[in-house]
Amino acid sequence: MGRVDGKVVIVTGAAQGLGEADARRLAAEGARVVMTDVDDARGQAVAQAIGADYLHQDVSDEAGWHTLMAHVMSRYGQLDVLVNNAGIAVIANIETTTTEQWRRTLAVHLDSTFWGCQLAVRAMKERGGSIINMSSVVALQGSSEYLAYAAAKGGIRSMTKAVAAHCRANGYPIRCNSIHPGSINTAMVHAALEHSAGIKLGEAEDQEALRLQLGLGEPLDIANMVLFLASDEAKHVNGAELVVDNGATSIFGMR
Ligand SMILES: NC(=O)c1ccc[n+]([C@@H]2O[C@H](COP(=O)([O-])OP(=O)(O)OC[C@H]3O[C@@H](n4cnc5c(N)ncnc54)[C@H](O)[C@@H]3O)[C@@H](O)[C@H]2O)c1
């Protein structure tokens, strides 16, 4: 038996990076996975490889959320897990962030998580389920070059607790938790490293030593936490912020 056998799971932003790793891990443990993304070529290729369902979805579009939920309910008749993962990282500080960048970042991260949580709660409140929101360690500490991103991730952290509180107060068997990854080896972090340190970090094997030196985690490190929260093993974990950063934010003096 898989750890999430038969559960119907949505993973947004699942064409690459953390979302892809989540989809692969959940499918390997028996979940029926619905992947969404705006990158249809990659998304469809991954879905085909793991036997998942794929739908085009721009998470910043409210109508698309309704289409997705209608598809899931008509095809599977239930939703057990939602992973609000899709994201973008605009590199700009308080002096350089434009209004357009601010609005786009909040739309992709915060509006999407709001719509996802709202529709998931409606779909899950009788049967129960698990909502997993991807925040970041930047929600817990200052980050000069990611102003809008930090604001969005902080909002996701607080929204998660508000959703958990609502479900508990109303007796809905729904858990809602946020995950706070440190730097993980994905395209998003490659772009950040190139911008901040001029480091070009590809996927090549010969870059492994550099990745270790930089203290990067692997997408599987996050997918393992997603799997745990999606499974019934996490039945007493609710409204929590799960930091997965190998101590980077909590161990004083750690580089
Ligand atoms: N990689 C890290 O170190 C790290 C750390 C903390 C938090 N996170 C968060 O984890 C999540 C995944 O990050 P990642 O590193 O895998 O990034 P990534 O850039 O590798 O992948 C992001 C995925 O989201 C998709 N996407 C972007 N905009 C979208 C939209 N509007 N609608 C639907 N899909 C969209 C992209 O096409 C891509 O497939 C993000 O929310 C990110 O903020 C990542």
The ligand as an SDF file (V2000), in Angstrom:
LIG
                    3D

 44 48  0  0  0  0  0  0  0  0999 V2000
   13.4110   26.6050   -5.0610 N   0  0  0  0  0  0  0  0  0  0  0  0
   13.4700   27.1500   -3.8690 C   0  0  0  0  0  0  0  0  0  0  0  0
   14.5450   27.2730   -3.2830 O   0  0  0  0  0  0  0  0  0  0  0  0
   12.2390   27.6500   -3.1960 C   0  0  0  0  0  0  0  0  0  0  0  0
   12.3610   28.1300   -1.8770 C   0  0  0  0  0  0  0  0  0  0  0  0
   11.2410   28.5860   -1.2230 C   0  0  0  0  0  0  0  0  0  0  0  0
   10.0000   28.5450   -1.8370 C   0  0  0  0  0  0  0  0  0  0  0  0
    9.9030   28.0820   -3.1160 N   0  0  0  0  0  0  0  0  0  0  0  0
    8.5690   28.0700   -3.7150 C   0  0  0  0  0  0  0  0  0  0  0  0
    8.2970   26.7870   -4.2460 O   0  0  0  0  0  0  0  0  0  0  0  0
    7.4400   26.8950   -5.3740 C   0  0  0  0  0  0  0  0  0  0  0  0
    8.0720   26.1920   -6.5690 C   0  0  0  0  0  0  0  0  0  0  0  0
    9.3190   26.8170   -6.8440 O   0  0  0  0  0  0  0  0  0  0  0  0
   10.4130   26.1790   -7.8160 P   0  0  0  0  0  0  0  0  0  0  0  0
   11.7230   26.4600   -7.2200 O   0  0  0  0  0  0  0  0  0  0  0  0
   10.0420   24.7880   -8.1580 O   0  0  0  0  0  0  0  0  0  0  0  0
   10.2350   27.1350   -9.0790 O   0  0  0  0  0  0  0  0  0  0  0  0
   10.3660   26.8270  -10.6350 P   0  0  0  0  0  0  0  0  0  0  0  0
   10.5170   28.1500  -11.2750 O   0  0  0  0  0  0  0  0  0  0  0  0
   11.3850   25.7850  -10.8730 O   0  0  0  0  0  0  0  0  0  0  0  0
    8.9380   26.1860  -11.0150 O   0  0  0  0  0  0  0  0  0  0  0  0
    7.7700   26.9480  -10.8820 C   0  0  0  0  0  0  0  0  0  0  0  0
    6.6740   26.3220  -11.7180 C   0  0  0  0  0  0  0  0  0  0  0  0
    5.5030   27.1500  -11.5750 O   0  0  0  0  0  0  0  0  0  0  0  0
    4.9760   27.3910  -12.8720 C   0  0  0  0  0  0  0  0  0  0  0  0
    4.2420   28.6660  -12.8870 N   0  0  0  0  0  0  0  0  0  0  0  0
    4.7490   29.9170  -12.8440 C   0  0  0  0  0  0  0  0  0  0  0  0
    3.7720   30.8250  -12.9230 N   0  0  0  0  0  0  0  0  0  0  0  0
    2.6100   30.1220  -12.9990 C   0  0  0  0  0  0  0  0  0  0  0  0
    1.2470   30.4860  -13.0980 C   0  0  0  0  0  0  0  0  0  0  0  0
    0.8640   31.7840  -13.1560 N   0  0  0  0  0  0  0  0  0  0  0  0
    0.3100   29.5160  -13.1620 N   0  0  0  0  0  0  0  0  0  0  0  0
    0.6840   28.2090  -13.1300 C   0  0  0  0  0  0  0  0  0  0  0  0
    1.9460   27.8050  -13.0430 N   0  0  0  0  0  0  0  0  0  0  0  0
    2.9010   28.7440  -12.9720 C   0  0  0  0  0  0  0  0  0  0  0  0
    6.1880   27.4110  -13.8060 C   0  0  0  0  0  0  0  0  0  0  0  0
    5.8110   27.2010  -15.1610 O   0  0  0  0  0  0  0  0  0  0  0  0
    7.0200   26.2800  -13.2070 C   0  0  0  0  0  0  0  0  0  0  0  0
    6.6690   25.0300  -13.7650 O   0  0  0  0  0  0  0  0  0  0  0  0
    7.2170   28.3930   -5.5940 C   0  0  0  0  0  0  0  0  0  0  0  0
    6.0230   28.7960   -4.9400 O   0  0  0  0  0  0  0  0  0  0  0  0
    8.4080   29.0060   -4.8940 C   0  0  0  0  0  0  0  0  0  0  0  0
    8.1690   30.3370   -4.5050 O   0  0  0  0  0  0  0  0  0  0  0  0
   10.9900   27.6360   -3.8150 C   0  0  0  0  0  0  0  0  0  0  0  0
  1  2  1  0
  2  3  2  0
  2  4  1  0
  4  5  1  0
  4 44  2  0
  5  6  2  0
  6  7  1  0
  7  8  2  0
  8  9  1  0
  8 44  1  0
  9 10  1  0
  9 42  1  0
 10 11  1  0
 11 12  1  0
 11 40  1  0
 12 13  1  0
 13 14  1  0
 14 15  2  0
 14 16  1  0
 14 17  1  0
 17 18  1  0
 18 19  2  0
 18 20  1  0
 18 21  1  0
 21 22  1  0
 22 23  1  0
 23 24  1  0
 23 38  1  0
 24 25  1  0
 25 26  1  0
 25 36  1  0
 26 27  1  0
 26 35  1  0
 27 28  2  0
 28 29  1  0
 29 30  1  0
 29 35  2  0
 30 31  1  0
 30 32  2  0
 32 33  1  0
 33 34  2  0
 34 35  1  0
 36 37  1  0
 36 38  1  0
 38 39  1  0
 40 41  1  0
 40 42  1  0
 42 43  1  0
M  CHG  2   8   1  16  -1
M  END
$$$$
